[in-house]
Amino acid sequence: SSDVCSSDLETRQAASLQECALLKICIIGCGAVGSLFAAHLARKGEVEVWAYDVWKDHVDAMRNHGLRISGAADFTAKLNATSDSNQLPRCDYGIVATKAIHTRGAIQQAARAFDEGSAVCSVQNGVGNEEIIAEHVKYVIRGTTFPAGHPIAPGHIGYDIKGDTWIGPFEPTNTPM
C-alpha cells in the first residue's frame, strides 16, 4: 500500500483512493476560480479533489473527461465532480469559491461533507462569507485570491491571470494554523 501511495501519478490513480488515504478537498463552486483551484490541486494526484457545483454540464464534463485549463497554464486534471451533495464524502478541507450571493445555499448543501475536524476556506470577494460558513463548519479559514479565469465550455476553463492567494484563520472560529 505505501509503495503504491508513494509512486507516480498513474500508479496512484490506478490504485484505490482509500488505500492511499489521501486528504480529501471539496471545492464548493467550480466556476472559473473554483475550477482553477480544483484543477491545480488535482493535477499532481496528491489529494483527492471533489468539485461540487450546480452547473450540471460542467460537472458532467469534468467527471467524464477531466477538467481542462488553458491559457496561463495548459493541462487537464482528473477529479471527482458532482452536483449532488449527497455524493460528497467526508472531506478534510473545503474551499468555497461561489459568488458571495450563493454562499449560504452552497454551504448549507455541502456542509454534510465536513465534520468536527474539517476546515473550510473562503476565497470569495465580498464581506460576510466567513460568518455564513462558520454557521455550518467548526473551522473557517479566511482567504483572498487574485487568479482570474473564464469558462470556455463545460469542462474547460481559460486561465487568464496568475495571482497570489493569501489565507489565515478566521479569528472567531479559533482555527489552528
Secondary structure as the mmCIF struct_conf table of DSSP 4:
data_model
#
loop_
_struct_conf.conf_type_id
_struct_conf.id
_struct_conf.beg_label_comp_id
_struct_conf.beg_label_asym_id
_struct_conf.beg_label_seq_id
_struct_conf.end_label_comp_id
_struct_conf.end_label_asym_id
_struct_conf.end_label_seq_id
HELX_RH_AL_P HELX_RH_AL_P1 SER A 2 CYS A 5
TURN_TY1_P TURN_TY1_P1 SER A 6 SER A 6
BEND BEND1 SER A 7 SER A 7
HELX_RH_AL_P HELX_RH_AL_P2 LEU A 9 ALA A 14
BEND BEND2 ALA A 15 ALA A 15
HELX_RH_AL_P HELX_RH_AL_P3 LEU A 17 CYS A 20
TURN_TY1_P TURN_TY1_P2 ALA A 21 ALA A 21
STRN STRN1 LYS A 24 ILE A 28
BEND BEND3 GLY A 31 GLY A 31
HELX_RH_AL_P HELX_RH_AL_P4 ALA A 32 ARG A 43
TURN_TY1_P TURN_TY1_P3 LYS A 44 LYS A 44
BEND BEND4 GLY A 45 VAL A 47
STRN STRN2 GLU A 48 TYR A 52
BEND BEND5 VAL A 54 VAL A 54
HELX_RH_AL_P HELX_RH_AL_P5 LYS A 56 HIS A 65
STRN STRN3 LEU A 67 GLY A 71
BEND BEND6 ALA A 72 ALA A 73
STRN STRN4 PHE A 75 ALA A 77
STRN STRN5 ASN A 80 THR A 82
BEND BEND7 SER A 83 SER A 83
HELX_RH_3T_P HELX_RH_3T_P1 SER A 85 GLN A 87
BEND BEND8 ASP A 92 ASP A 92
STRN STRN6 TYR A 93 VAL A 96
BEND BEND9 THR A 98 THR A 98
HELX_RH_3T_P HELX_RH_3T_P2 ALA A 100 HIS A 102
HELX_RH_AL_P HELX_RH_AL_P6 THR A 103 ALA A 110
HELX_RH_3T_P HELX_RH_3T_P3 ALA A 111 ALA A 113
TURN_TY1_P TURN_TY1_P4 GLU A 116 GLY A 117
STRN STRN7 ALA A 119 SER A 122
BEND BEND10 ASN A 125 GLY A 128
HELX_RH_AL_P HELX_RH_AL_P7 ASN A 129 ALA A 134
TURN_TY1_P TURN_TY1_P5 GLU A 135 HIS A 136
BEND BEND11 LYS A 138 LYS A 138
STRN STRN8 TYR A 139 THR A 145
STRN STRN9 ALA A 148 ALA A 153
TURN_TY1_P TURN_TY1_P6 PRO A 154 GLY A 155
STRN STRN10 HIS A 156 ILE A 161
STRN STRN11 THR A 165 PRO A 169
HELX_RH_3T_P HELX_RH_3T_P4 GLU A 171 THR A 173
TURN_TY1_P TURN_TY1_P7 ASN A 174 ASN A 174
#
